[in-house]
């Protein structure tokens, strides 16, 4: 026998469904169903600064001095955790050419992570040039493996998993490296460089190296995609290598003539703040860089450095 | 087993393993072994015509006239490959090979055409029939992809457990059409090899025929001792060249590949590799007639093949309108490259970026399977000259990395109708980002940066075309028929380093 749906039962069922949906929306943390709201920005607590700027030393010395402001790497990394360290290894270039992150700095970060008891430290980049040549000639492979980390290939689609990017109307899905999806902690180690189309490349632009189908960024709007993608997974700490700074012909560089030695470094828990500081070191105002401004607007982080707790460290030599 | 057999197996194993290793990239590109490659193969030596190559050819000719077709058993990778196949086949089923009279009707015209095309003009004959080039193509288009698939499968399994020891190998350089052609030849060589021994060498291989013409009357050759031979037929069953007729106690010296296997199986030492008296007196009237027939076939084929240059010209005109392929750096241009290349695909094998791919008819039908740069799947690495270091024929001249950086294979052109910043007013700049010489650079146009090109420093490496996210591509490389010289990139004024800088944080 077939039960007939009367108008009355239909209306009753509708009421039940809407009631349950309302309860679900209220009790669960599903935000942004009707808008683009992001969680409020939470700064660091207590004496821990939002941003540390170090100047005047070698990359490794500056890092070791700067990380003390957070009470050492153990502030970020706990025993038994898996860590992804993402330097910029985009180009088949030597460390002196400033196109990639300083290998000694990457090595020191890996060493600190291992020292904090990290179970695994993965390092990779979706390189622009031949990946083997980039890993080897940048010196990063050697530095990472000497310090107990593991270089992971990132040159083929099979190493990536598809994820949905939240709160974005320009980029909805992306193929992101599987180690990043798996890792407990994420350390972003960009190098500060000029960039022909993104103006400057710092931490948020460096995240394009965890994406496989990054041609989509270029076709859909580079700045919008960079800023929106940054909300997907915020790194636990950003370490901006501004020791050798490529001031023109970036991001690849033509010759060592493109390099200025700024001898600086920025460590922050906030990517947008780190990029704002990096932009200032580069010599441009952060507001003029569309992806930094957009990320600030979306609440990924803050570029108003005046309102942040900043610790400045000057090293001799 | 005889000493001669041991010697042959030793040399053959070394050459075979060495060549295979070079193709598989087991030895470094700049290794000295690669320099010996054109000194061990006939057609590459003929093409490069270096002093070493000429000396090698001269020694080989003298040796062949004295001792028979040593090349076929000691040096030829395809010959050794067939021996391996025959040996494997013999392990499944005991083979009994039987004498087969030489197929002069096929052999001689092929050899004549081959000789003529080597001398006068290019035809696909040299490319398709040269045994070394064939073996190279087998590795590049069949064996390497096979190993690659195994590696990638095992790599996926290891990846599940968090190991990244077997990185993925890109196989997109394998072209289905090229694969089909190479696979057809692979079957044509391998199947007969498993049941009939050196069928390819004594039927199709023009080198076999040409060397055979020399070794027919070689001083040293396999000979029967008529008084002790018991006609047991062991030697005939063992002869992979199928050139021993045990009943009439005859050896076709022209077909013998000097493997020396027959010496080992003869029960009472009735066979010997020894100096023969001049054979002319023993040639019978019937054989003489056969010989004159052969001569006639050869001459007919030789004169017929003069028709071919005409057809070659016709085809060249037919493909003039087509988009010319980009040839690798060091190849000087399409004409030089295409006239020297025998499509052994060694450059395809060693190219770390897999930008070099075997083409089908991009160079016309005469240049079948010759490699070209495919910027749809990859680009030429700025810091690499691997292909120029390995080419055994001189089709790609050896050039230093510094020189390579100024060789202009073609120049890039922007099609503004497709270009994202021009059309959609959005920043893109992928091309300028990757350009190693800043031949593509971004200039401000209103709100966005748009790409422009500087052909003077463009080297035609194709990275702009490869990374361009627009479809159809908004920037493409157009090949030069003859490569030109690009200016060194200057990158603008040098950044002046202020020595008195205090390194103050600007925030």
Boltz contact constraints between the chains, C-beta under 6 A:
constraints:
  - contact:
      token1: [A, 53]
      token2: [B, 505]
      max_distance: 6.0
  - contact:
      token1: [A, 55]
      token2: [B, 503]
      max_distance: 6.0
  - contact:
      token1: [A, 55]
      token2: [B, 505]
      max_distance: 6.0
  - contact:
      token1: [A, 56]
      token2: [B, 503]
      max_distance: 6.0
  - contact:
      token1: [A, 92]
      token2: [B, 383]
      max_distance: 6.0
  - contact:
      token1: [A, 128]
      token2: [B, 434]
      max_distance: 6.0
  - contact:
      token1: [A, 130]
      token2: [B, 352]
      max_distance: 6.0
  - contact:
      token1: [A, 130]
      token2: [B, 353]
      max_distance: 6.0
  - contact:
      token1: [A, 130]
      token2: [B, 381]
      max_distance: 6.0
  - contact:
      token1: [A, 152]
      token2: [B, 164]
      max_distance: 6.0
  - contact:
      token1: [A, 153]
      token2: [B, 164]
      max_distance: 6.0
  - contact:
      token1: [A, 153]
      token2: [B, 167]
      max_distance: 6.0
  - contact:
      token1: [A, 156]
      token2: [B, 168]
      max_distance: 6.0
  - contact:
      token1: [A, 158]
      token2: [B, 168]
      max_distance: 6.0
  - contact:
      token1: [A, 196]
      token2: [B, 429]
      max_distance: 6.0
  - contact:
      token1: [A, 196]
      token2: [B, 432]
      max_distance: 6.0
  - contact:
      token1: [A, 196]
      token2: [B, 433]
      max_distance: 6.0
  - contact:
      token1: [A, 196]
      token2: [B, 442]
      max_distance: 6.0
  - contact:
      token1: [A, 197]
      token2: [B, 427]
      max_distance: 6.0
  - contact:
      token1: [A, 197]
      token2: [B, 429]
      max_distance: 6.0
  - contact:
      token1: [A, 197]
      token2: [B, 442]
      max_distance: 6.0
  - contact:
      token1: [A, 197]
      token2: [B, 449]
      max_distance: 6.0
  - contact:
      token1: [A, 215]
      token2: [B, 469]
      max_distance: 6.0
  - contact:
      token1: [A, 218]
      token2: [B, 428]
      max_distance: 6.0
  - contact:
      token1: [A, 218]
      token2: [B, 430]
      max_distance: 6.0
  - contact:
      token1: [A, 218]
      token2: [B, 469]
      max_distance: 6.0
  - contact:
      token1: [A, 219]
      token2: [B, 469]
      max_distance: 6.0
  - contact:
      token1: [A, 221]
      token2: [B, 426]
      max_distance: 6.0
  - contact:
      token1: [A, 222]
      token2: [B, 427]
      max_distance: 6.0
  - contact:
      token1: [A, 247]
      token2: [B, 495]
      max_distance: 6.0
  - contact:
      token1: [A, 249]
      token2: [B, 438]
      max_distance: 6.0
  - contact:
      token1: [A, 249]
      token2: [B, 491]
      max_distance: 6.0
  - contact:
      token1: [A, 251]
      token2: [B, 433]
      max_distance: 6.0
  - contact:
      token1: [A, 254]
      token2: [B, 438]
      max_distance: 6.0
  - contact:
      token1: [A, 254]
      token2: [B, 489]
      max_distance: 6.0
  - contact:
      token1: [A, 254]
      token2: [B, 491]
      max_distance: 6.0
  - contact:
      token1: [A, 255]
      token2: [B, 491]
      max_distance: 6.0
  - contact:
      token1: [A, 257]
      token2: [B, 491]
      max_distance: 6.0
  - contact:
      token1: [A, 257]
      token2: [B, 494]
      max_distance: 6.0
  - contact:
      token1: [A, 260]
      token2: [B, 495]
      max_distance: 6.0
  - contact:
      token1: [A, 263]
      token2: [B, 503]
      max_distance: 6.0
  - contact:
      token1: [A, 277]
      token2: [B, 507]
      max_distance: 6.0
  - contact:
      token1: [A, 280]
      token2: [B, 506]
      max_distance: 6.0
  - contact:
      token1: [A, 280]
      token2: [B, 507]
      max_distance: 6.0
  - contact:
      token1: [A, 305]
      token2: [B, 507]
      max_distance: 6.0
  - contact:
      token1: [A, 312]
      token2: [B, 505]
      max_distance: 6.0
